[in-house]
Amino acid sequence: MTTQEVKRKLAAILSADVKGYSRLMEESEVETLKILSAYFQIMTNLIQKHQGKVVNIAGDNLLADFQSVVDAVQCGLEIQKELGAKNAELAEDRRVEFRIGINLGDVIREGENIYGDGVNMAERVQSLADGGGICISGSAHEQVENKVAVNFEYLGEHIVKNITRPVRVYRVITQPGIAYEMDKKLEFPEKPSIAVLPFANMSGDPEQEYFSDGITEDLITDLYKISGLFVIARHSAFTYKGKAVKVQEVGRELGVRYVLEGSVRKAGSRLRITAQLVDTLMGGHLWAERYDRDLKDVFALQDEVTQKIVESLAVRLTKREEDRLARKYTDNLEAYDLVLRGLELYFRLTQEANVNAREIFQKVIDLDPQYALAHSRLGWTYLRGWSLGWTQSRDSLERASELAQRAIALDDSLSDGHALLAETYLWKKQHDDAIAEAEKAVILDPSNAERMVDLGNILDWAGRPEEGIGWIKKGMRFNPICPVAYLFMLGHAYFLTEQYAEAIATLTKAVDRQPDFWPSRFLLAGCYLHMGQQEKLLVEIEIIKRLIPSLVDEAWKRLPYKDQRQADRFLDALRGMRLKI
């Protein structure tokens, strides 16, 4: 091949192969090839429909080339939908399920063929996908995020064959309503139940996204305080961000009767908010309003929307709830705006963003030293640095404790401060104090899933996992599209109560969603050890060895168990696994 024949280009590559192909061929070669031929024709037609080109089909593998990552992902989604419908007509053991991987990278073209790292990466990412599923690389994710109506779950960095650098991988979640137990229909609670969907940013400036998200966050936070309401957690509500959804479907997926949706337009000193409350069962609007105000009236505007919800759902407020809803966190608009920016960074869950959020919250305190929420949020950045091991200095834990106490001194009705203080007590192994503060936080925010799960988690460490299970499960109902952390906490509680089968089922869900979160895998290995499932144990050990090459007993002594015997169960499992490494 001469230099002139080599052409390089940036391309979106789709790679697909069949899960369990060898088994299918061994059981019925003729039938498998017949189905495969029909499926390849469907895939080829869809690839052409989405302006792509089939480069090669060999055995069970298909390679296609697109000019746009968006086209590649949309094509992949349509392929899996079409093939899923076809597979539903077949016996379960005869279904031909494709795994799809998509990458944006540099490729070399020679005639009709393409090869190079861009292709290799797509094939490696494809190998991480489930049958009927799609995974994409980090480079593809950067191009397609917020441009297609799906969610993406970060699976971490993976070392893959023939690629020198770690590969960031994301799983494409095709349905927004992937709840913890979606096989169970979520019934409407007895209380009026509501989900506040992320308000759309209508400012024409993507940089203003933090502000519309902040307005949504504030409304959810205010509703948390009302004992007569059942309020879906922010995490579940925000999985619908940027998607065209039907409120009836949201109601079914989250198990709520009402949905609040709206938009925010911020231009200079003017603010326009539209909001509508929809009955997901009947399909009608209970009310819809448009508010045009000065930016300085943002707090009064939020109060009006909250009051409208309360009136429409005929919820009776207690005197304490009325007082809390009337209380303002700050009158300083610049400080308020910075808090919203800081929260956006904090929710990114990265070390760099955590540091940046800390700097912003400190600026807020400089602007308004009486802003209680700024103190507690600053404290959470210190606690996150400590609990995730980003810093080993105990000064971070002490600083978080000081800020929690300062926040409570400024506003004892703020659940955020009590929750933060509870966590700092936990890490100091002052378990009774931790439980007391966590219980105060739950009382103050009776619909806040985070407060419930935090209490359950603290009870686990305090040697009361039977109670912990109840609180964690209750939190999951308020946050049905639950974070992986919830699954880990529930799996931990099952492990502590020696309910190993339940622990395995729960932790398997956790590692399916976040394969590189090694604590889940470590607990799972511990369950296999206690259950005597040697083959599965050895598989987990090999994965753990890749994720963390060296495990140190000292790391486990830091865990906040009240009963050292519980920590010893971890250490015994660890030593038991080491014997097999």
MINUTOR-563359 format. One record per residue (C-alpha): residue number from 1; residue in one letter; x negated, y negated, z negated. Coordinates in pm, whole numbers, plus 50000, padded with zeros to 5 digits. Layout:
<atoms>
ATOM    i  aa      X      Y      Z
ATOM  NUM   a      X      Y      Z
...
</atoms>
This chain:
<atoms>
ATOM    i  aa      X      Y      Z
ATOM    1   m  50000  50000  50000
ATOM    2   t  49853  49666  50104
ATOM    3   t  49874  49345  49905
ATOM    4   q  50114  49199  50162
ATOM    5   e  50362  49484  50105
ATOM    6   v  50390  49416  49733
ATOM    7   k  50663  49173  49633
ATOM    8   r  50727  49072  49275
ATOM    9   k  51051  48927  49149
ATOM   10   l  51251  48871  48833
ATOM   11   a  51551  49105  48831
ATOM   12   a  51831  49230  48611
ATOM   13   i  51793  49607  48608
ATOM   14   l  52064  49856  48513
ATOM   15   s  51955  50210  48434
ATOM   16   a  52203  50489  48359
ATOM   17   d  52180  50859  48281
ATOM   18   v  52405  51131  48140
ATOM   19   k  52413  51224  47773
ATOM   20   g  52369  51602  47733
ATOM   21   y  52305  51655  48106
ATOM   22   s  52106  51976  48059
ATOM   23   r  52383  52135  47851
ATOM   24   l  52649  52041  48105
ATOM   25   m  52444  52186  48391
ATOM   26   e  52370  52505  48199
ATOM   27   e  52737  52564  48119
ATOM   28   s  52874  52486  48467
ATOM   29   e  52640  52354  48733
ATOM   30   v  52898  52339  49014
ATOM   31   e  53162  52157  48811
ATOM   32   t  52910  51914  48662
ATOM   33   l  52768  51822  49003
ATOM   34   k  53122  51771  49139
ATOM   35   i  53213  51533  48855
ATOM   36   l  52876  51360  48878
ATOM   37   s  52916  51297  49251
ATOM   38   a  53259  51140  49198
ATOM   39   y  53129  50927  48909
ATOM   40   f  52829  50805  49110
ATOM   41   q  53068  50691  49384
ATOM   42   i  53274  50494  49128
ATOM   43   m  52957  50339  48988
ATOM   44   t  52826  50247  49334
ATOM   45   n  53152  50074  49426
ATOM   46   l  53152  49875  49103
ATOM   47   i  52786  49778  49141
ATOM   48   q  52858  49642  49490
ATOM   49   k  53165  49461  49355
ATOM   50   h  52940  49280  49105
ATOM   51   q  52683  49177  49368
ATOM   52   g  52442  49450  49270
ATOM   53   k  52255  49711  49471
ATOM   54   v  52196  50078  49398
ATOM   55   v  51821  50133  49427
ATOM   56   n  51800  50504  49354
ATOM   57   i  52004  50804  49242
ATOM   58   a  51807  51108  49127
ATOM   59   g  51951  51395  48925
ATOM   60   d  52166  51233  48656
ATOM   61   n  51993  50894  48676
ATOM   62   l  52108  50583  48859
ATOM   63   l  51902  50265  48900
ATOM   64   a  52058  49937  49017
ATOM   65   d  51933  49584  49076
ATOM   66   f  52129  49262  49008
ATOM   67   q  52047  48895  49057
ATOM   68   s  52227  48802  48732
ATOM   69   v  52223  48960  48387
ATOM   70   v  52586  48851  48343
ATOM   71   d  52679  49048  48657
ATOM   72   a  52486  49351  48531
ATOM   73   v  52655  49349  48188
ATOM   74   q  53002  49291  48331
ATOM   75   c  52941  49573  48577
ATOM   76   g  52822  49801  48296
ATOM   77   l  53136  49725  48096
ATOM   78   e  53360  49803  48391
ATOM   79   i  53169  50125  48463
ATOM   80   q  53215  50249  48108
ATOM   81   k  53584  50154  48113
ATOM   82   e  53650  50336  48441
ATOM   83   l  53449  50644  48349
ATOM   84   g  53602  50648  48002
ATOM   85   a  53947  50671  48159
ATOM   86   k  53830  50954  48385
ATOM   87   n  53668  51140  48096
ATOM   88   a  53991  51120  47895
ATOM   89   e  54144  51354  48154
ATOM   90   l  53877  51620  48092
ATOM   91   a  53819  51866  47811
ATOM   92   e  53593  51712  47548
ATOM   93   d  53303  51952  47619
ATOM   94   r  53315  51877  47995
ATOM   95   r  53304  51499  47976
ATOM   96   v  53020  51330  48163
ATOM   97   e  52922  51029  47953
ATOM   98   f  52666  50784  48086
ATOM   99   r  52424  50583  47872
ATOM  100   i  52345  50243  48020
ATOM  101   g  52044  50019  47959
ATOM  102   i  51999  49667  48098
ATOM  103   n  51682  49457  48109
ATOM  104   l  51572  49131  48263
ATOM  105   g  51212  49160  48371
ATOM  106   d  50946  49146  48638
ATOM  107   v  50963  49421  48901
ATOM  108   i  50758  49519  49202
ATOM  109   r  50947  49587  49524
ATOM  110   e  50813  49820  49792
ATOM  111   g  51059  49872  50073
ATOM  112   e  51386  49982  49912
ATOM  113   n  51221  50090  49587
ATOM  114   i  51145  49891  49273
ATOM  115   y  50919  49980  48984
ATOM  116   g  50708  49821  48711
ATOM  117   d  50755  49718  48348
ATOM  118   g  51098  49567  48415
ATOM  119   v  51228  49905  48528
ATOM  120   n  51047  50098  48256
ATOM  121   m  51198  49872  47991
ATOM  122   a  51553  49924  48124
ATOM  123   e  51503  50301  48113
ATOM  124   r  51369  50292  47757
ATOM  125   v  51654  50067  47638
ATOM  126   q  51900  50303  47806
ATOM  127   s  51763  50594  47603
ATOM  128   l  51873  50412  47283
ATOM  129   a  52236  50381  47397
ATOM  130   d  52515  50617  47294
ATOM  131   g  52710  50821  47546
ATOM  132   g  52966  50580  47695
ATOM  133   g  52770  50287  47550
ATOM  134   i  52543  50004  47664
ATOM  135   c  52221  49865  47518
ATOM  136   i  52035  49560  47645
ATOM  137   s  51687  49420  47589
ATOM  138   g  51608  49096  47409
ATOM  139   s  51532  48919  47737
ATOM  140   a  51871  49020  47875
ATOM  141   h  52046  48917  47555
ATOM  142   e  51900  48565  47577
ATOM  143   q  52064  48523  47918
ATOM  144   v  52403  48674  47846
ATOM  145   e  52489  48578  47487
ATOM  146   n  52818  48381  47469
ATOM  147   k  52873  48434  47844
ATOM  148   v  53072  48759  47829
ATOM  149   a  53365  48855  47606
ATOM  150   v  53182  49109  47391
ATOM  151   n  52983  49118  47069
ATOM  152   f  52619  49218  47042
ATOM  153   e  52475  49409  46749
ATOM  154   y  52103  49366  46690
ATOM  155   l  51933  49705  46657
ATOM  156   g  51589  49567  46571
ATOM  157   e  51253  49610  46743
ATOM  158   h  51163  49950  46883
ATOM  159   i  50835  50102  46993
ATOM  160   v  50906  50275  47323
ATOM  161   k  50697  50493  47547
ATOM  162   n  50455  50320  47789
ATOM  163   i  50546  49972  47660
ATOM  164   t  50272  49815  47448
ATOM  165   r  50482  49555  47264
ATOM  166   p  50792  49622  47049
ATOM  167   v  51121  49584  47234
ATOM  168   r  51414  49391  47086
ATOM  169   v  51732  49589  47150
ATOM  170   y  52101  49497  47120
ATOM  171   r  52403  49723  47138
ATOM  172   v  52700  49591  47335
ATOM  173   i  53018  49617  47126
ATOM  174   t  53303  49623  47375
ATOM  175   q  53588  49582  47126
ATOM  176   p  53589  49295  46875
ATOM  177   g  53793  49490  46621
ATOM  178   i  53544  49757  46520
ATOM  179   a  53639  49788  46156
ATOM  180   y  53495  50018  45892
ATOM  181   e  53787  50260  45926
ATOM  182   m  53956  50170  46254
ATOM  183   d  54108  50519  46272
ATOM  184   k  54336  50400  45992
ATOM  185   k  54598  50143  46082
ATOM  186   l  54556  49837  45861
ATOM  187   e  54892  49755  45707
ATOM  188   f  54993  49400  45625
ATOM  189   p  54923  49313  45259
ATOM  190   e  55209  49220  45029
ATOM  191   k  55082  48862  45011
ATOM  192   p  55096  48631  45314
ATOM  193   s  54783  48729  45509
ATOM  194   i  54580  48505  45739
ATOM  195   a  54269  48499  45954
ATOM  196   v  54111  48167  46053
ATOM  197   l  53948  48212  46392
ATOM  198   p  53641  47999  46478
ATOM  199   f  53757  47661  46602
ATOM  200   a  53642  47591  46956
ATOM  201   n  53383  47318  47011
ATOM  202   m  53541  47075  47259
ATOM  203   s  53273  46807  47229
ATOM  204   g  53102  46904  47554
ATOM  205   d  52776  46936  47364
ATOM  206   p  52654  47283  47254
ATOM  207   e  52451  47109  46983
ATOM  208   q  52780  47027  46810
ATOM  209   e  52865  47397  46767
ATOM  210   y  52751  47385  46405
ATOM  211   f  53017  47121  46330
ATOM  212   s  53316  47316  46463
ATOM  213   d  53186  47628  46287
ATOM  214   g  53150  47423  45969
ATOM  215   i  53509  47300  45986
ATOM  216   t  53622  47662  46020
ATOM  217   e  53401  47765  45729
ATOM  218   d  53545  47490  45508
ATOM  219   l  53904  47589  45584
ATOM  220   i  53831  47954  45503
ATOM  221   t  53655  47851  45181
ATOM  222   d  53952  47641  45071
ATOM  223   l  54196  47924  45142
ATOM  224   y  53980  48166  44940
ATOM  225   k  54076  47966  44630
ATOM  226   i  54450  48037  44664
ATOM  227   s  54555  48347  44472
ATOM  228   g  54883  48371  44664
ATOM  229   l  54705  48434  44996
ATOM  230   f  54517  48725  45153
ATOM  231   v  54235  48570  45359
ATOM  232   i  54012  48755  45606
ATOM  233   a  53640  48698  45553
ATOM  234   r  53429  48468  45767
ATOM  235   h  53219  48757  45902
ATOM  236   s  53518  48938  46053
ATOM  237   a  53681  48618  46180
ATOM  238   f  53363  48503  46353
ATOM  239   t  53333  48823  46558
ATOM  240   y  53600  48665  46780
ATOM  241   k  53395  48350  46840
ATOM  242   g  53392  48237  47204
ATOM  243   k  53632  48508  47318
ATOM  244   a  53971  48483  47481
ATOM  245   v  54180  48693  47243
ATOM  246   k  54547  48761  47189
ATOM  247   v  54656  48679  46837
ATOM  248   q  54880  48988  46831
ATOM  249   e  54572  49204  46885
ATOM  250   v  54381  49014  46616
ATOM  251   g  54670  49075  46379
ATOM  252   r  54662  49449  46446
ATOM  253   e  54283  49477  46427
ATOM  254   l  54246  49281  46104
ATOM  255   g  54578  49374  45949
ATOM  256   v  54705  49017  45903
ATOM  257   r  55045  48857  45972
ATOM  258   y  54917  48508  46058
ATOM  259   v  54630  48358  46257
ATOM  260   l  54508  47999  46251
ATOM  261   e  54326  47883  46563
ATOM  262   g  54222  47543  46692
ATOM  263   s  53954  47316  46832
ATOM  264   v  53726  47032  46725
ATOM  265   r  53611  46734  46930
ATOM  266   k  53355  46505  46766
ATOM  267   a  53254  46191  46955
ATOM  268   g  53069  45918  46776
ATOM  269   s  53272  45816  46472
ATOM  270   r  53593  45974  46604
ATOM  271   l  53721  46322  46534
ATOM  272   r  54004  46518  46696
ATOM  273   i  54119  46849  46555
ATOM  274   t  54398  47064  46694
ATOM  275   a  54536  47353  46491
ATOM  276   q  54816  47602  46528
ATOM  277   l  54945  47872  46296
ATOM  278   v  55075  48178  46479
ATOM  279   d  55288  48468  46357
ATOM  280   t  55110  48777  46499
ATOM  281   l  55418  48996  46450
ATOM  282   m  55679  48774  46611
ATOM  283   g  55441  48591  46847
ATOM  284   g  55573  48243  46771
ATOM  285   h  55413  47927  46632
ATOM  286   l  55495  47825  46279
ATOM  287   w  55344  47485  46347
ATOM  288   a  55097  47309  46575
ATOM  289   e  54937  46969  46520
ATOM  290   r  54678  46737  46673
ATOM  291   y  54488  46505  46442
ATOM  292   d  54297  46198  46566
ATOM  293   r  54096  46039  46286
ATOM  294   d  53780  45858  46194
ATOM  295   l  53498  46095  46103
ATOM  296   k  53503  45957  45749
ATOM  297   d  53852  46108  45710
ATOM  298   v  53732  46463  45777
ATOM  299   f  53792  46577  45418
ATOM  300   a  54146  46439  45406
ATOM  301   l  54214  46602  45742
ATOM  302   q  54101  46942  45614
ATOM  303   d  54329  46896  45313
ATOM  304   e  54624  46828  45543
ATOM  305   v  54562  47146  45744
ATOM  306   t  54531  47354  45426
ATOM  307   q  54847  47201  45285
ATOM  308   k  55035  47275  45609
ATOM  309   i  54934  47642  45584
ATOM  310   v  55045  47660  45221
ATOM  311   e  55382  47500  45302
ATOM  312   s  55443  47711  45613
ATOM  313   l  55375  48036  45429
ATOM  314   a  55573  47924  45121
ATOM  315   v  55279  47984  44888
ATOM  316   r  55307  47844  44537
ATOM  317   l  54987  47692  44403
ATOM  318   t  54889  47702  44039
ATOM  319   k  54793  47374  43872
ATOM  320   r  54429  47485  43869
ATOM  321   e  54441  47564  44241
ATOM  322   e  54591  47224  44318
ATOM  323   d  54311  47056  44123
ATOM  324   r  54041  47260  44293
ATOM  325   l  54176  47191  44642
ATOM  326   a  54191  46820  44566
ATOM  327   r  53828  46814  44453
ATOM  328   k  53573  46677  44701
ATOM  329   y  53221  46813  44716
ATOM  330   t  53072  46485  44844
ATOM  331   d  53166  46147  44985
ATOM  332   n  52843  46123  45181
ATOM  333   l  52912  46212  45546
ATOM  334   e  52544  46245  45632
ATOM  335   a  52497  46491  45346
ATOM  336   y  52807  46686  45457
ATOM  337   d  52683  46702  45816
ATOM  338   l  52343  46831  45701
ATOM  339   v  52506  47103  45490
ATOM  340   l  52688  47228  45800
ATOM  341   r  52358  47234  45991
ATOM  342   g  52191  47417  45704
ATOM  343   l  52465  47678  45687
ATOM  344   e  52432  47749  46058
ATOM  345   l  52063  47821  46006
ATOM  346   y  52122  48024  45690
ATOM  347   f  52363  48259  45869
ATOM  348   r  52099  48346  46130
ATOM  349   l  51940  48580  45873
ATOM  350   t  51578  48527  45981
ATOM  351   q  51282  48419  45771
ATOM  352   e  51210  48113  45985
ATOM  353   a  51573  47997  45984
ATOM  354   n  51587  48052  45608
ATOM  355   v  51289  47819  45556
ATOM  356   n  51444  47558  45786
ATOM  357   a  51777  47581  45601
ATOM  358   r  51593  47531  45271
ATOM  359   e  51437  47209  45400
ATOM  360   i  51776  47079  45510
ATOM  361   f  51950  47159  45181
ATOM  362   q  51673  46979  44995
ATOM  363   k  51735  46672  45211
ATOM  364   v  52103  46692  45119
ATOM  365   i  52020  46688  44749
ATOM  366   d  51794  46388  44806
ATOM  367   l  52090  46210  44969
ATOM  368   d  52348  46318  44710
ATOM  369   p  52205  46470  44388
ATOM  370   q  52562  46541  44267
ATOM  371   y  52649  46769  44562
ATOM  372   a  52697  47102  44382
ATOM  373   l  52726  47316  44695
ATOM  374   a  52390  47188  44823
ATOM  375   h  52223  47305  44503
ATOM  376   s  52373  47654  44521
ATOM  377   r  52298  47688  44893
ATOM  378   l  51940  47582  44836
ATOM  379   g  51926  47846  44564
ATOM  380   w  52048  48117  44802
ATOM  381   t  51753  48048  45036
ATOM  382   y  51513  48111  44748
ATOM  383   l  51698  48425  44641
ATOM  384   r  51704  48561  44997
ATOM  385   g  51328  48508  45022
ATOM  386   w  51282  48705  44701
ATOM  387   s  51532  48987  44762
ATOM  388   l  51418  49054  45120
ATOM  389   g  51051  49050  45026
ATOM  390   w  50964  48740  45228
ATOM  391   t  50795  48616  44914
ATOM  392   q  50653  48815  44624
ATOM  393   s  50637  48517  44389
ATOM  394   r  50878  48539  44098
ATOM  395   d  50888  48159  44110
ATOM  396   s  51144  48192  44391
ATOM  397   l  51374  48391  44164
ATOM  398   e  51335  48137  43883
ATOM  399   r  51400  47851  44123
ATOM  400   a  51719  48019  44245
ATOM  401   s  51833  48059  43883
ATOM  402   e  51768  47693  43805
ATOM  403   l  51961  47577  44110
ATOM  404   a  52254  47806  44028
ATOM  405   q  52278  47662  43679
ATOM  406   r  52254  47309  43815
ATOM  407   a  52535  47378  44064
ATOM  408   i  52758  47514  43787
ATOM  409   a  52681  47214  43565
ATOM  410   l  52793  46985  43848
ATOM  411   d  53104  47188  43938
ATOM  412   d  53204  47484  43723
ATOM  413   s  53489  47566  43964
ATOM  414   l  53249  47643  44251
ATOM  415   s  53231  48021  44293
ATOM  416   d  52912  47991  44499
ATOM  417   g  52714  47882  44193
ATOM  418   h  52844  48162  43972
ATOM  419   a  52776  48422  44246
ATOM  420   l  52419  48297  44285
ATOM  421   l  52360  48301  43909
ATOM  422   a  52498  48657  43896
ATOM  423   e  52245  48771  44156
ATOM  424   t  51953  48608  43975
ATOM  425   y  52060  48776  43650
ATOM  426   l  52074  49108  43835
ATOM  427   w  51716  49080  43962
ATOM  428   k  51607  48987  43609
ATOM  429   k  51787  49304  43491
ATOM  430   q  52020  49103  43268
ATOM  431   h  52309  49320  43380
ATOM  432   d  52580  49213  43135
ATOM  433   d  52524  48846  43223
ATOM  434   a  52524  48935  43593
ATOM  435   i  52859  49113  43565
ATOM  436   a  53013  48826  43368
ATOM  437   e  52912  48566  43630
ATOM  438   a  53021  48788  43920
ATOM  439   e  53363  48835  43756
ATOM  440   k  53398  48456  43722
ATOM  441   a  53321  48419  44095
ATOM  442   v  53592  48672  44187
ATOM  443   i  53848  48494  43967
ATOM  444   l  53766  48159  44128
ATOM  445   d  53783  48295  44487
ATOM  446   p  54034  48583  44470
ATOM  447   s  54032  48642  44849
ATOM  448   n  53655  48619  44899
ATOM  449   a  53523  48956  45021
ATOM  450   e  53163  48861  44945
ATOM  451   r  53247  48800  44580
ATOM  452   m  53419  49139  44551
ATOM  453   v  53135  49329  44715
ATOM  454   d  52875  49141  44512
ATOM  455   l  53053  49247  44192
ATOM  456   g  53070  49606  44314
ATOM  457   n  52701  49606  44401
ATOM  458   i  52604  49467  44060
ATOM  459   l  52816  49734  43889
ATOM  460   d  52625  49998  44090
ATOM  461   w  52289  49877  43962
ATOM  462   a  52430  49840  43612
ATOM  463   g  52515  50211  43595
ATOM  464   r  52889  50175  43667
ATOM  465   p  52906  50293  44031
ATOM  466   e  53255  50444  43996
ATOM  467   e  53389  50091  43939
ATOM  468   g  53154  49957  44205
ATOM  469   i  53311  50179  44470
ATOM  470   g  53654  50028  44406
ATOM  471   w  53534  49669  44438
ATOM  472   i  53328  49736  44751
ATOM  473   k  53620  49910  44922
ATOM  474   k  53849  49623  44826
ATOM  475   g  53603  49378  44981
ATOM  476   m  53597  49586  45298
ATOM  477   r  53971  49541  45340
ATOM  478   f  53927  49163  45329
ATOM  479   n  53632  49198  45571
ATOM  480   p  53733  49493  45792
ATOM  481   i  53463  49433  46055
ATOM  482   c  53220  49469  45771
ATOM  483   p  52844  49397  45775
ATOM  484   v  52598  49687  45758
ATOM  485   a  52509  49571  45406
ATOM  486   y  52857  49672  45286
ATOM  487   l  52808  50024  45422
ATOM  488   f  52470  50049  45253
ATOM  489   m  52615  49934  44919
ATOM  490   l  52903  50182  44943
ATOM  491   g  52665  50460  45044
ATOM  492   h  52444  50369  44749
ATOM  493   a  52741  50393  44513
ATOM  494   y  52837  50734  44651
ATOM  495   f  52474  50847  44613
ATOM  496   l  52469  50738  44249
ATOM  497   t  52793  50927  44178
ATOM  498   e  52650  51236  44355
ATOM  499   q  52923  51223  44622
ATOM  500   y  52667  51317  44883
ATOM  501   a  52907  51410  45165
ATOM  502   e  53079  51070  45137
ATOM  503   a  52740  50899  45113
ATOM  504   i  52618  51073  45429
ATOM  505   a  52933  50977  45623
ATOM  506   t  52902  50612  45516
ATOM  507   l  52525  50579  45563
ATOM  508   t  52546  50744  45905
ATOM  509   k  52776  50460  46011
ATOM  510   a  52519  50215  45874
ATOM  511   v  52222  50362  46064
ATOM  512   d  52429  50394  46382
ATOM  513   r  52484  50018  46371
ATOM  514   q  52136  49920  46251
ATOM  515   p  51889  50204  46314
ATOM  516   d  51583  50018  46185
ATOM  517   f  51727  49929  45840
ATOM  518   w  51509  50177  45656
ATOM  519   p  51678  50157  45310
ATOM  520   s  51990  50318  45464
ATOM  521   r  51773  50588  45616
ATOM  522   f  51590  50642  45288
ATOM  523   l  51919  50692  45101
ATOM  524   l  52039  50920  45379
ATOM  525   a  51723  51127  45347
ATOM  526   g  51776  51144  44971
ATOM  527   c  52127  51282  45032
ATOM  528   y  51994  51546  45271
ATOM  529   l  51731  51638  45012
ATOM  530   h  51995  51691  44743
ATOM  531   m  52221  51878  44986
ATOM  532   g  51938  52108  45100
ATOM  533   q  51980  52007  45465
ATOM  534   q  51615  52050  45557
ATOM  535   e  51634  51994  45934
ATOM  536   k  51820  51665  45902
ATOM  537   l  51588  51561  45619
ATOM  538   l  51280  51615  45835
ATOM  539   v  51432  51409  46118
ATOM  540   e  51494  51117  45881
ATOM  541   i  51142  51147  45739
ATOM  542   e  50991  51109  46085
ATOM  543   i  51203  50800  46153
ATOM  544   i  51112  50648  45816
ATOM  545   k  50742  50712  45883
ATOM  546   r  50770  50513  46206
ATOM  547   l  50960  50227  46040
ATOM  548   i  50739  50199  45731
ATOM  549   p  50411  50392  45761
ATOM  550   s  50336  50369  45387
ATOM  551   l  50580  50380  45099
ATOM  552   v  50463  50258  44760
ATOM  553   d  50615  50363  44428
ATOM  554   e  50565  50009  44296
ATOM  555   a  50822  49874  44540
ATOM  556   w  51089  50091  44379
ATOM  557   k  51005  49984  44026
ATOM  558   r  51127  49637  44124
ATOM  559   l  51478  49769  44195
ATOM  560   p  51723  49628  43937
ATOM  561   y  51855  49949  43781
ATOM  562   k  51976  49922  43424
ATOM  563   d  51909  50293  43372
ATOM  564   q  51554  50382  43475
ATOM  565   r  51670  50737  43538
ATOM  566   q  51861  50610  43840
ATOM  567   a  51542  50456  43978
ATOM  568   d  51362  50784  43908
ATOM  569   r  51609  50961  44136
ATOM  570   f  51480  50743  44417
ATOM  571   l  51121  50805  44317
ATOM  572   d  51175  51180  44287
ATOM  573   a  51333  51185  44632
ATOM  574   l  51043  50978  44763
ATOM  575   r  50784  51213  44616
ATOM  576   g  50980  51509  44745
ATOM  577   m  50971  51366  45095
ATOM  578   r  50601  51293  45070
ATOM  579   l  50534  51660  45012
ATOM  580   k  50686  51726  45351
ATOM  581   i  50510  51443  45538
</atoms>
